[in-house]
Amino acid sequence: MLKKINKKYSELSISTKTFIGILISALLGFTVSVLLSLLFSYILSNSPEVSSFINIYFIISILFGSFTCGFTGNKLLSFNGLLSGLTCSILYLVIIISFMLIFSDGNITLYSLVLFIFSIFVSVIGGIVSANMKRRK
């Protein structure tokens, strides 16, 4: 079955492979963000000081997801780390902003915009780190 999938994947055009790589990396970054948010929610539910750490944990989960997005995007796309991190972070941020608009009643603040810009920067760093890592043989 895996050979069939590889054969069908190898027959796809370059633009389709690029889109699939970007989509997979953005969804993986989003999954990391959600899992970290769930972990931090569990930690905060057992902690007496809840309100002082919510923003810090939210920032950490978004930035780790962004780094994962850029890192896996470059591994899947295998071209310039800066460009792969940037393109993957755009789709990642579209997903994050969509969920923020749904669950926060459409409130996007200046704080959120600064976080999104910093998230793009972290995703680009993830792509560059992935491009500069030695390939294992």
MARDOMAR-613569 format. One record per atom (N, C-alpha, C, O): residue number from 1; atom name; x, y, z. Coordinates in nm, 4 decimals. Example, Ala and Ser with C-alpha at 12.3 -4.5 7.8 and 13.67 -1.06 7.14 Angstrom:
2
NODE   num   atome          X          Y          Z
NODE     1       N     1.3190    -0.5690     0.7800
NODE     1      CA     1.2300    -0.4500     0.7800
NODE     1       C     1.3200    -0.3300     0.7800
NODE     1       O     1.4236    -0.3319     0.8465
NODE     2       N     1.2850    -0.2250     0.7080
NODE     2      CA     1.3670    -0.1060     0.7140
NODE     2       C     1.2900     0.0030     0.7870
NODE     2       O     1.3409     0.1138     0.8039
END
This chain:
137
NODE   num   atome          X          Y          Z
NODE     1       N     0.0820    -0.1186     0.0000
NODE     1      CA     0.0000     0.0000     0.0000
NODE     1       C     0.0870     0.1259     0.0000
NODE     1       O     0.0555     0.2240    -0.0673
NODE     2       N     0.1956     0.1221     0.0754
NODE     2      CA     0.2849     0.2369     0.0800
NODE     2       C     0.3498     0.2617    -0.0551
NODE     2       O     0.3742     0.3767    -0.0916
NODE     3       N     0.3782     0.1559    -0.1296
NODE     3      CA     0.4363     0.1724    -0.2630
NODE     3       C     0.3381     0.2407    -0.3571
NODE     3       O     0.3785     0.3203    -0.4419
NODE     4       N     0.2082     0.2098    -0.3428
NODE     4      CA     0.1073     0.2756    -0.4250
NODE     4       C     0.1010     0.4249    -0.3948
NODE     4       O     0.0908     0.5078    -0.4852
NODE     5       N     0.1072     0.4574    -0.2657
NODE     5      CA     0.1027     0.5977    -0.2265
NODE     5       C     0.2257     0.6710    -0.2792
NODE     5       O     0.2138     0.7819    -0.3314
NODE     6       N     0.3439     0.6104    -0.2663
NODE     6      CA     0.4662     0.6728    -0.3166
NODE     6       C     0.4619     0.6907    -0.4677
NODE     6       O     0.5085     0.7923    -0.5194
NODE     7       N     0.4063     0.5927    -0.5392
NODE     7      CA     0.3975     0.6022    -0.6838
NODE     7       C     0.3029     0.7146    -0.7244
NODE     7       O     0.3334     0.7923    -0.8150
NODE     8       N     0.1868     0.7234    -0.6567
NODE     8      CA     0.0933     0.8302    -0.6886
NODE     8       C     0.1502     0.9659    -0.6514
NODE     8       O     0.1282     1.0638    -0.7228
NODE     9       N     0.2235     0.9734    -0.5403
NODE     9      CA     0.2825     1.0996    -0.4979
NODE     9       C     0.3918     1.1444    -0.5946
NODE     9       O     0.4064     1.2638    -0.6209
NODE    10       N     0.4681     1.0497    -0.6471
NODE    10      CA     0.5757     1.0857    -0.7397
NODE    10       C     0.5208     1.1337    -0.8743
NODE    10       O     0.5911     1.2026    -0.9483
NODE    11       N     0.3967     1.0985    -0.9067
NODE    11      CA     0.3365     1.1409    -1.0326
NODE    11       C     0.2737     1.2803    -1.0243
NODE    11       O     0.2337     1.3358    -1.1266
NODE    12       N     0.2647     1.3373    -0.9043
NODE    12      CA     0.2039     1.4684    -0.8884
NODE    12       C     0.2966     1.5776    -0.9416
NODE    12       O     0.4179     1.5592    -0.9512
NODE    13       N     0.2368     1.6907    -0.9756
NODE    13      CA     0.3172     1.8034    -1.0230
NODE    13       C     0.3910     1.8679    -0.9058
NODE    13       O     0.3597     1.8430    -0.7894
NODE    14       N     0.4885     1.9506    -0.9389
NODE    14      CA     0.5702     2.0166    -0.8358
NODE    14       C     0.4845     2.1106    -0.7513
NODE    14       O     0.5023     2.1182    -0.6298
NODE    15       N     0.3922     2.1818    -0.8145
NODE    15      CA     0.3085     2.2743    -0.7391
NODE    15       C     0.2153     2.2004    -0.6430
NODE    15       O     0.1894     2.2481    -0.5325
NODE    16       N     0.1656     2.0855    -0.6843
NODE    16      CA     0.0803     2.0057    -0.5959
NODE    16       C     0.1604     1.9508    -0.4796
NODE    16       O     0.1125     1.9519    -0.3662
NODE    17       N     0.2824     1.9023    -0.5052
NODE    17      CA     0.3682     1.8539    -0.3969
NODE    17       C     0.4018     1.9656    -0.2999
NODE    17       O     0.4059     1.9439    -0.1788
NODE    18       N     0.4261     2.0858    -0.3526
NODE    18      CA     0.4570     2.1996    -0.2669
NODE    18       C     0.3379     2.2346    -0.1793
NODE    18       O     0.3535     2.2585    -0.0596
NODE    19       N     0.2187     2.2377    -0.2384
NODE    19      CA     0.0998     2.2692    -0.1605
NODE    19       C     0.0744     2.1638    -0.0530
NODE    19       O     0.0389     2.1981     0.0598
NODE    20       N     0.0921     2.0373    -0.0864
NODE    20      CA     0.0724     1.9305     0.0119
NODE    20       C     0.1738     1.9439     0.1252
NODE    20       O     0.1384     1.9263     0.2418
NODE    21       N     0.2991     1.9746     0.0928
NODE    21      CA     0.4010     1.9940     0.1960
NODE    21       C     0.3693     2.1105     0.2872
NODE    21       O     0.3861     2.1009     0.4088
NODE    22       N     0.3230     2.2215     0.2290
NODE    22      CA     0.2867     2.3385     0.3092
NODE    22       C     0.1681     2.3067     0.3985
NODE    22       O     0.1663     2.3438     0.5159
NODE    23       N     0.0690     2.2380     0.3430
NODE    23      CA    -0.0502     2.2034     0.4198
NODE    23       C    -0.0171     2.1093     0.5352
NODE    23       O    -0.0652     2.1286     0.6469
NODE    24       N     0.0639     2.0086     0.5091
NODE    24      CA     0.1014     1.9131     0.6146
NODE    24       C     0.1794     1.9836     0.7249
NODE    24       O     0.1535     1.9612     0.8431
NODE    25       N     0.2740     2.0681     0.6875
NODE    25      CA     0.3543     2.1355     0.7900
NODE    25       C     0.2709     2.2349     0.8704
NODE    25       O     0.2908     2.2474     0.9913
NODE    26       N     0.1785     2.3055     0.8064
NODE    26      CA     0.0931     2.3988     0.8801
NODE    26       C     0.0007     2.3246     0.9757
NODE    26       O    -0.0194     2.3679     1.0891
NODE    27       N    -0.0553     2.2137     0.9304
NODE    27      CA    -0.1414     2.1353     1.0187
NODE    27       C    -0.0633     2.0710     1.1321
NODE    27       O    -0.1148     2.0581     1.2432
NODE    28       N     0.0597     2.0309     1.1057
NODE    28      CA     0.1433     1.9754     1.2123
NODE    28       C     0.1790     2.0831     1.3148
NODE    28       O     0.1766     2.0572     1.4351
NODE    29       N     0.2120     2.2028     1.2682
NODE    29      CA     0.2389     2.3128     1.3599
NODE    29       C     0.1167     2.3483     1.4434
NODE    29       O     0.1284     2.3758     1.5628
NODE    30       N    -0.0007     2.3478     1.3808
NODE    30      CA    -0.1245     2.3746     1.4533
NODE    30       C    -0.1513     2.2661     1.5570
NODE    30       O    -0.1958     2.2951     1.6681
NODE    31       N    -0.1240     2.1414     1.5206
NODE    31      CA    -0.1433     2.0308     1.6149
NODE    31       C    -0.0513     2.0450     1.7351
NODE    31       O    -0.0932     2.0210     1.8484
NODE    32       N     0.0729     2.0835     1.7118
NODE    32      CA     0.1662     2.1056     1.8233
NODE    32       C     0.1155     2.2174     1.9131
NODE    32       O     0.1216     2.2064     2.0355
NODE    33       N     0.0651     2.3254     1.8528
NODE    33      CA     0.0116     2.4363     1.9322
NODE    33       C    -0.1071     2.3932     2.0171
NODE    33       O    -0.1169     2.4294     2.1344
NODE    34       N    -0.1964     2.3164     1.9579
NODE    34      CA    -0.3147     2.2707     2.0318
NODE    34       C    -0.2753     2.1753     2.1445
NODE    34       O    -0.3268     2.1856     2.2559
NODE    35       N    -0.1839     2.0824     2.1156
NODE    35      CA    -0.1419     1.9878     2.2199
NODE    35       C    -0.0710     2.0593     2.3348
NODE    35       O    -0.0933     2.0262     2.4512
NODE    36       N     0.0139     2.1566     2.3031
NODE    36      CA     0.0786     2.2335     2.4093
NODE    36       C    -0.0229     2.3168     2.4876
NODE    36       O    -0.0110     2.3309     2.6093
NODE    37       N    -0.1211     2.3710     2.4193
NODE    37      CA    -0.2250     2.4469     2.4883
NODE    37       C    -0.3044     2.3575     2.5828
NODE    37       O    -0.3385     2.3983     2.6939
NODE    38       N    -0.3337     2.2355     2.5383
NODE    38      CA    -0.4041     2.1413     2.6261
NODE    38       C    -0.3188     2.1029     2.7468
NODE    38       O    -0.3693     2.0930     2.8587
NODE    39       N    -0.1902     2.0817     2.7238
NODE    39      CA    -0.0999     2.0496     2.8339
NODE    39       C    -0.0928     2.1654     2.9331
NODE    39       O    -0.0996     2.1442     3.0542
NODE    40       N    -0.0794     2.2869     2.8823
NODE    40      CA    -0.0720     2.4030     2.9706
NODE    40       C    -0.2048     2.4273     3.0420
NODE    40       O    -0.2059     2.4730     3.1563
NODE    41       N    -0.3160     2.3975     2.9762
NODE    41      CA    -0.4456     2.4109     3.0427
NODE    41       C    -0.4570     2.3138     3.1592
NODE    41       O    -0.5098     2.3477     3.2651
NODE    42       N    -0.4072     2.1938     3.1384
NODE    42      CA    -0.4083     2.0959     3.2472
NODE    42       C    -0.3195     2.1420     3.3626
NODE    42       O    -0.3561     2.1279     3.4793
NODE    43       N    -0.2028     2.1969     3.3294
NODE    43      CA    -0.1125     2.2472     3.4338
NODE    43       C    -0.1781     2.3620     3.5097
NODE    43       O    -0.1695     2.3688     3.6323
NODE    44       N    -0.2437     2.4522     3.4368
NODE    44      CA    -0.3068     2.5668     3.5012
NODE    44       C    -0.4291     2.5282     3.5835
NODE    44       O    -0.4623     2.5952     3.6814
NODE    45       N    -0.4963     2.4200     3.5437
NODE    45      CA    -0.6136     2.3791     3.6209
NODE    45       C    -0.5748     2.3255     3.7589
NODE    45       O    -0.6564     2.3260     3.8510
NODE    46       N    -0.4518     2.2799     3.7728
NODE    46      CA    -0.4040     2.2299     3.9014
NODE    46       C    -0.3175     2.3311     3.9754
NODE    46       O    -0.2540     2.2973     4.0753
NODE    47       N    -0.3147     2.4538     3.9274
NODE    47      CA    -0.2293     2.5558     3.9860
NODE    47       C    -0.3157     2.6639     4.0521
NODE    47       O    -0.4204     2.7001     3.9985
NODE    48       N    -0.2733     2.7154     4.1671
NODE    48      CA    -0.3531     2.8201     4.2312
NODE    48       C    -0.3439     2.9553     4.1601
NODE    48       O    -0.4393     3.0330     4.1642
NODE    49       N    -0.2303     2.9850     4.0948
NODE    49      CA    -0.2130     3.1119     4.0247
NODE    49       C    -0.2398     3.0929     3.8765
NODE    49       O    -0.1483     3.0650     3.7990
NODE    50       N    -0.3636     3.1079     3.8380
NODE    50      CA    -0.4019     3.0788     3.7006
NODE    50       C    -0.3779     3.1971     3.6081
NODE    50       O    -0.3184     3.1802     3.5017
NODE    51       N    -0.4217     3.3142     3.6449
NODE    51      CA    -0.4255     3.4259     3.5513
NODE    51       C    -0.2877     3.4829     3.5156
NODE    51       O    -0.2728     3.5464     3.4112
NODE    52       N    -0.1889     3.4614     3.5994
NODE    52      CA    -0.0594     3.5236     3.5718
NODE    52       C     0.0210     3.4515     3.4637
NODE    52       O     0.1132     3.5105     3.4076
NODE    53       N    -0.0109     3.3266     3.4332
NODE    53      CA     0.0677     3.2507     3.3374
NODE    53       C    -0.0045     3.2195     3.2068
NODE    53       O     0.0538     3.1558     3.1190
NODE    54       N    -0.1272     3.2616     3.1916
NODE    54      CA    -0.2052     3.2257     3.0725
NODE    54       C    -0.1405     3.2806     2.9465
NODE    54       O    -0.1239     3.2070     2.8493
NODE    55       N    -0.1037     3.4077     2.9456
NODE    55      CA    -0.0440     3.4683     2.8261
NODE    55       C     0.0913     3.4072     2.7925
NODE    55       O     0.1229     3.3878     2.6752
NODE    56       N     0.1708     3.3771     2.8933
NODE    56      CA     0.3021     3.3177     2.8695
NODE    56       C     0.2871     3.1802     2.8053
NODE    56       O     0.3576     3.1479     2.7097
NODE    57       N     0.1958     3.0997     2.8575
NODE    57      CA     0.1748     2.9660     2.8011
NODE    57       C     0.1174     2.9731     2.6601
NODE    57       O     0.1518     2.8912     2.5749
NODE    58       N     0.0308     3.0698     2.6352
NODE    58      CA    -0.0244     3.0872     2.5011
NODE    58       C     0.0856     3.1236     2.4015
NODE    58       O     0.0903     3.0696     2.2910
NODE    59       N     0.1733     3.2148     2.4409
NODE    59      CA     0.2844     3.2547     2.3540
NODE    59       C     0.3762     3.1367     2.3264
NODE    59       O     0.4180     3.1158     2.2125
NODE    60       N     0.4079     3.0593     2.4296
NODE    60      CA     0.4960     2.9425     2.4126
NODE    60       C     0.4342     2.8418     2.3164
NODE    60       O     0.5032     2.7893     2.2290
NODE    61       N     0.3057     2.8146     2.3316
NODE    61      CA     0.2426     2.7147     2.2440
NODE    61       C     0.2370     2.7625     2.0994
NODE    61       O     0.2592     2.6829     2.0081
NODE    62       N     0.2080     2.8894     2.0763
NODE    62      CA     0.2042     2.9430     1.9394
NODE    62       C     0.3434     2.9397     1.8770
NODE    62       O     0.3581     2.9027     1.7605
NODE    63       N     0.4452     2.9780     1.9530
NODE    63      CA     0.5801     2.9844     1.8963
NODE    63       C     0.6391     2.8455     1.8727
NODE    63       O     0.7100     2.8260     1.7740
NODE    64       N     0.6121     2.7488     1.9600
NODE    64      CA     0.6590     2.6129     1.9342
NODE    64       C     0.5900     2.5537     1.8118
NODE    64       O     0.6533     2.4846     1.7320
NODE    65       N     0.4603     2.5805     1.7970
NODE    65      CA     0.3894     2.5350     1.6773
NODE    65       C     0.4434     2.5999     1.5520
NODE    65       O     0.4539     2.5356     1.4476
NODE    66       N     0.4779     2.7277     1.5619
NODE    66      CA     0.5336     2.7993     1.4478
NODE    66       C     0.6705     2.7443     1.4088
NODE    66       O     0.6992     2.7259     1.2905
NODE    67       N     0.7546     2.7181     1.5083
NODE    67      CA     0.8860     2.6602     1.4800
NODE    67       C     0.8709     2.5230     1.4151
NODE    67       O     0.9409     2.4914     1.3189
NODE    68       N     0.7798     2.4420     1.4676
NODE    68      CA     0.7545     2.3094     1.4102
NODE    68       C     0.7063     2.3208     1.2669
NODE    68       O     0.7450     2.2411     1.1815
NODE    69       N     0.6229     2.4185     1.2405
NODE    69      CA     0.5722     2.4408     1.1053
NODE    69       C     0.6855     2.4728     1.0084
NODE    69       O     0.6927     2.4139     0.9006
NODE    70       N     0.7730     2.5642     1.0449
NODE    70      CA     0.8846     2.6002     0.9574
NODE    70       C     0.9845     2.4874     0.9419
NODE    70       O     1.0373     2.4646     0.8331
NODE    71       N     1.0102     2.4171     1.0507
NODE    71      CA     1.1069     2.3074     1.0481
NODE    71       C     1.0593     2.1934     0.9577
NODE    71       O     1.1338     2.1474     0.8712
NODE    72       N     0.9357     2.1483     0.9776
NODE    72      CA     0.8846     2.0384     0.8952
NODE    72       C     0.8566     2.0839     0.7525
NODE    72       O     0.8655     2.0051     0.6584
NODE    73       N     0.8225     2.2121     0.7372
NODE    73      CA     0.8001     2.2631     0.6018
NODE    73       C     0.9243     2.2533     0.5166
NODE    73       O     0.9166     2.2157     0.3997
NODE    74       N     1.0383     2.2866     0.5731
NODE    74      CA     1.1621     2.2768     0.4967
NODE    74       C     1.2003     2.1312     0.4734
NODE    74       O     1.2529     2.0978     0.3673
NODE    75       N     1.1750     2.0444     0.5704
NODE    75      CA     1.2059     1.9017     0.5506
NODE    75       C     1.1209     1.8425     0.4384
NODE    75       O     1.1688     1.7595     0.3612
NODE    76       N     0.9953     1.8847     0.4294
NODE    76      CA     0.9069     1.8303     0.3263
NODE    76       C     0.9288     1.8950     0.1896
NODE    76       O     0.9153     1.8293     0.0865
NODE    77       N     0.9625     2.0237     0.1893
NODE    77      CA     0.9746     2.0952     0.0621
NODE    77       C     1.1152     2.0921     0.0048
NODE    77       O     1.1323     2.0998    -0.1168
NODE    78       N     1.2139     2.0813     0.0884
NODE    78      CA     1.3549     2.0705     0.0486
NODE    78       C     1.4024     2.1831    -0.0423
NODE    78       O     1.4724     2.1588    -0.1405
NODE    79       N     1.3648     2.3050    -0.0098
NODE    79      CA     1.4266     2.4186    -0.0763
NODE    79       C     1.4626     2.5226     0.0277
NODE    79       O     1.4611     2.4928     0.1471
NODE    80       N     1.4943     2.6417    -0.0137
NODE    80      CA     1.5443     2.7473     0.0724
NODE    80       C     1.4682     2.7523     0.2055
NODE    80       O     1.3455     2.7624     0.2064
NODE    81       N     1.5406     2.7451     0.3176
NODE    81      CA     1.4790     2.7422     0.4495
NODE    81       C     1.4007     2.8674     0.4813
NODE    81       O     1.2972     2.8606     0.5477
NODE    82       N     1.4485     2.9822     0.4350
NODE    82      CA     1.3792     3.1072     0.4599
NODE    82       C     1.2434     3.1087     0.3902
NODE    82       O     1.1422     3.1444     0.4505
NODE    83       N     1.2420     3.0702     0.2645
NODE    83      CA     1.1170     3.0706     0.1885
NODE    83       C     1.0193     2.9638     0.2352
NODE    83       O     0.8989     2.9885     0.2425
NODE    84       N     1.0703     2.8459     0.2666
NODE    84      CA     0.9798     2.7401     0.3114
NODE    84       C     0.9202     2.7745     0.4477
NODE    84       O     0.8021     2.7493     0.4718
NODE    85       N     1.0012     2.8318     0.5370
NODE    85      CA     0.9485     2.8743     0.6664
NODE    85       C     0.8450     2.9843     0.6522
NODE    85       O     0.7442     2.9849     0.7228
NODE    86       N     0.8696     3.0769     0.5613
NODE    86      CA     0.7776     3.1881     0.5399
NODE    86       C     0.6454     3.1409     0.4801
NODE    86       O     0.5386     3.1806     0.5267
NODE    87       N     0.6520     3.0569     0.3776
NODE    87      CA     0.5283     3.0119     0.3135
NODE    87       C     0.4457     2.9235     0.4064
NODE    87       O     0.3229     2.9322     0.4086
NODE    88       N     0.5128     2.8395     0.4819
NODE    88      CA     0.4383     2.7534     0.5744
NODE    88       C     0.3773     2.8336     0.6884
NODE    88       O     0.2685     2.8015     0.7362
NODE    89       N     0.4476     2.9382     0.7321
NODE    89      CA     0.3945     3.0179     0.8429
NODE    89       C     0.2719     3.0986     0.8014
NODE    89       O     0.1859     3.1273     0.8846
NODE    90       N     0.2632     3.1350     0.6750
NODE    90      CA     0.1460     3.2097     0.6283
NODE    90       C     0.0204     3.1240     0.6435
NODE    90       O    -0.0804     3.1707     0.6965
NODE    91       N     0.0259     2.9992     0.5972
NODE    91      CA    -0.0907     2.9112     0.6102
NODE    91       C    -0.1164     2.8769     0.7564
NODE    91       O    -0.2317     2.8668     0.7984
NODE    92       N    -0.0101     2.8590     0.8341
NODE    92      CA    -0.0247     2.8326     0.9774
NODE    92       C    -0.0978     2.9481     1.0461
NODE    92       O    -0.1866     2.9255     1.1283
NODE    93       N    -0.0609     3.0702     1.0127
NODE    93      CA    -0.1254     3.1858     1.0743
NODE    93       C    -0.2692     3.2023     1.0275
NODE    93       O    -0.3536     3.2489     1.1040
NODE    94       N    -0.2986     3.1652     0.9044
NODE    94      CA    -0.4379     3.1687     0.8582
NODE    94       C    -0.5228     3.0736     0.9429
NODE    94       O    -0.6349     3.1071     0.9810
NODE    95       N    -0.4692     2.9563     0.9717
NODE    95      CA    -0.5420     2.8602     1.0554
NODE    95       C    -0.5586     2.9155     1.1970
NODE    95       O    -0.6682     2.9097     1.2529
NODE    96       N    -0.4511     2.9689     1.2557
NODE    96      CA    -0.4567     3.0225     1.3916
NODE    96       C    -0.5529     3.1407     1.3992
NODE    96       O    -0.6336     3.1486     1.4919
NODE    97       N    -0.5454     3.2324     1.3033
NODE    97      CA    -0.6338     3.3495     1.3043
NODE    97       C    -0.7790     3.3075     1.2861
NODE    97       O    -0.8681     3.3654     1.3482
NODE    98       N    -0.8038     3.2081     1.2022
NODE    98      CA    -0.9406     3.1594     1.1839
NODE    98       C    -0.9984     3.1073     1.3150
NODE    98       O    -1.1123     3.1383     1.3500
NODE    99       N    -0.9200     3.0287     1.3868
NODE    99      CA    -0.9678     2.9767     1.5146
NODE    99       C    -0.9805     3.0876     1.6193
NODE    99       O    -1.0706     3.0830     1.7031
NODE   100       N    -0.8920     3.1863     1.6154
NODE   100      CA    -0.9040     3.2985     1.7085
NODE   100       C    -1.0307     3.3784     1.6807
NODE   100       O    -1.0986     3.4210     1.7742
NODE   101       N    -1.0629     3.3988     1.5553
NODE   101      CA    -1.1837     3.4738     1.5222
NODE   101       C    -1.3092     3.3981     1.5633
NODE   101       O    -1.4081     3.4585     1.6047
NODE   102       N    -1.3050     3.2670     1.5519
NODE   102      CA    -1.4213     3.1868     1.5898
NODE   102       C    -1.4409     3.1867     1.7408
NODE   102       O    -1.5526     3.2049     1.7892
NODE   103       N    -1.3325     3.1662     1.8152
NODE   103      CA    -1.3457     3.1470     1.9591
NODE   103       C    -1.3306     3.2739     2.0422
NODE   103       O    -1.3614     3.2711     2.1614
NODE   104       N    -1.2853     3.3837     1.9855
NODE   104      CA    -1.2696     3.5064     2.0644
NODE   104       C    -1.3628     3.6175     2.0173
NODE   104       O    -1.3364     3.7346     2.0443
NODE   105       N    -1.4684     3.5845     1.9492
NODE   105      CA    -1.5685     3.6805     1.9030
NODE   105       C    -1.5116     3.7890     1.8127
NODE   105       O    -1.5597     3.9023     1.8144
NODE   106       N    -1.4114     3.7564     1.7354
NODE   106      CA    -1.3569     3.8478     1.6361
NODE   106       C    -1.2632     3.9539     1.6890
NODE   106       O    -1.2407     4.0548     1.6221
NODE   107       N    -1.2085     3.9340     1.8064
NODE   107      CA    -1.1181     4.0340     1.8648
NODE   107       C    -0.9736     4.0014     1.8313
NODE   107       O    -0.9177     3.9045     1.8827
NODE   108       N    -0.9132     4.0820     1.7455
NODE   108      CA    -0.7697     4.0725     1.7189
NODE   108       C    -0.7090     4.2055     1.7622
NODE   108       O    -0.7431     4.3114     1.7096
NODE   109       N    -0.6202     4.1976     1.8571
NODE   109      CA    -0.5612     4.3180     1.9149
NODE   109       C    -0.4221     4.3421     1.8576
NODE   109       O    -0.3705     4.2619     1.7798
NODE   110       N    -0.3634     4.4528     1.8971
NODE   110      CA    -0.2263     4.4837     1.8572
NODE   110       C    -0.1306     4.3795     1.9134
NODE   110       O    -0.0330     4.3422     1.8482
NODE   111       N    -0.1585     4.3332     2.0336
NODE   111      CA    -0.0797     4.2270     2.0968
NODE   111       C    -0.0793     4.1008     2.0091
NODE   111       O     0.0245     4.0369     1.9919
NODE   112       N    -0.1954     4.0661     1.9543
NODE   112      CA    -0.2056     3.9491     1.8673
NODE   112       C    -0.1262     3.9688     1.7391
NODE   112       O    -0.0594     3.8763     1.6930
NODE   113       N    -0.1326     4.0865     1.6820
NODE   113      CA    -0.0590     4.1132     1.5581
NODE   113       C     0.0915     4.1061     1.5791
NODE   113       O     0.1639     4.0542     1.4941
NODE   114       N     0.1386     4.1577     1.6916
NODE   114      CA     0.2812     4.1484     1.7226
NODE   114       C     0.3214     4.0028     1.7411
NODE   114       O     0.4280     3.9609     1.6960
NODE   115       N     0.2354     3.9257     1.8078
NODE   115      CA     0.2616     3.7825     1.8252
NODE   115       C     0.2660     3.7112     1.6908
NODE   115       O     0.3497     3.6230     1.6715
NODE   116       N     0.1787     3.7466     1.5979
NODE   116      CA     0.1778     3.6833     1.4661
NODE   116       C     0.3039     3.7168     1.3871
NODE   116       O     0.3596     3.6302     1.3197
NODE   117       N     0.3486     3.8404     1.3949
NODE   117      CA     0.4719     3.8789     1.3253
NODE   117       C     0.5911     3.8047     1.3845
NODE   117       O     0.6773     3.7563     1.3112
NODE   118       N     0.5959     3.7959     1.5166
NODE   118      CA     0.7036     3.7223     1.5817
NODE   118       C     0.6940     3.5736     1.5478
NODE   118       O     0.7963     3.5061     1.5365
NODE   119       N     0.5721     3.5224     1.5317
NODE   119      CA     0.5519     3.3826     1.4947
NODE   119       C     0.6067     3.3549     1.3545
NODE   119       O     0.6652     3.2492     1.3308
NODE   120       N     0.5883     3.4477     1.2628
NODE   120      CA     0.6455     3.4328     1.1281
NODE   120       C     0.7974     3.4274     1.1368
NODE   120       O     0.8616     3.3463     1.0699
NODE   121       N     0.8537     3.5134     1.2188
NODE   121      CA     0.9990     3.5161     1.2381
NODE   121       C     1.0494     3.3830     1.2938
NODE   121       O     1.1514     3.3316     1.2478
NODE   122       N     0.9791     3.3269     1.3921
NODE   122      CA     1.0198     3.1988     1.4517
NODE   122       C     1.0056     3.0854     1.3507
NODE   122       O     1.0886     2.9946     1.3480
NODE   123       N     0.9022     3.0895     1.2682
NODE   123      CA     0.8844     2.9872     1.1654
NODE   123       C     0.9957     2.9932     1.0617
NODE   123       O     1.0427     2.8897     1.0146
NODE   124       N     1.0373     3.1125     1.0266
NODE   124      CA     1.1495     3.1284     0.9331
NODE   124       C     1.2770     3.0730     0.9964
NODE   124       O     1.3564     3.0078     0.9286
NODE   125       N     1.2972     3.0984     1.1253
NODE   125      CA     1.4125     3.0415     1.1953
NODE   125       C     1.4062     2.8889     1.1933
NODE   125       O     1.5084     2.8230     1.1743
NODE   126       N     1.2864     2.8322     1.2128
NODE   126      CA     1.2707     2.6869     1.2052
NODE   126       C     1.3074     2.6322     1.0689
NODE   126       O     1.3701     2.5267     1.0593
NODE   127       N     1.2688     2.7033     0.9618
NODE   127      CA     1.3049     2.6609     0.8269
NODE   127       C     1.4540     2.6693     0.8027
NODE   127       O     1.5120     2.5814     0.7389
NODE   128       N     1.5166     2.7747     0.8535
NODE   128      CA     1.6615     2.7906     0.8356
NODE   128       C     1.7377     2.6844     0.9140
NODE   128       O     1.8348     2.6277     0.8639
NODE   129       N     1.6939     2.6573     1.0370
NODE   129      CA     1.7591     2.5530     1.1176
NODE   129       C     1.7468     2.4182     1.0491
NODE   129       O     1.8420     2.3403     1.0459
NODE   130       N     1.6286     2.3908     0.9943
NODE   130      CA     1.6080     2.2637     0.9246
NODE   130       C     1.6956     2.2536     0.8003
NODE   130       O     1.7466     2.1460     0.7692
NODE   131       N     1.7133     2.3639     0.7296
NODE   131      CA     1.7953     2.3610     0.6080
NODE   131       C     1.9425     2.3425     0.6409
NODE   131       O     2.0159     2.2826     0.5622
NODE   132       N     1.9871     2.3926     0.7552
NODE   132      CA     2.1275     2.3861     0.7905
NODE   132       C     2.1656     2.2638     0.8706
NODE   132       O     2.2832     2.2455     0.9022
NODE   133       N     2.0707     2.1804     0.9039
NODE   133      CA     2.1037     2.0570     0.9759
NODE   133       C     2.1661     1.9568     0.8801
NODE   133       O     2.1293     1.9497     0.7629
NODE   134       N     2.2601     1.8804     0.9310
NODE   134      CA     2.3208     1.7773     0.8468
NODE   134       C     2.2225     1.6653     0.8220
NODE   134       O     2.1504     1.6226     0.9122
NODE   135       N     2.2205     1.6196     0.7019
NODE   135      CA     2.1315     1.5093     0.6652
NODE   135       C     2.1924     1.3791     0.7141
NODE   135       O     2.3119     1.3553     0.6968
NODE   136       N     2.1102     1.2951     0.7750
NODE   136      CA     2.1578     1.1643     0.8209
NODE   136       C     2.1487     1.0661     0.7056
NODE   136       O     2.0529     1.0663     0.6284
NODE   137       N     2.2496     0.9831     0.6961
NODE   137      CA     2.2512     0.8852     0.5855
NODE   137       C     2.2102     0.7495     0.6339
NODE   137       O     2.2057     0.6547     0.5554
END
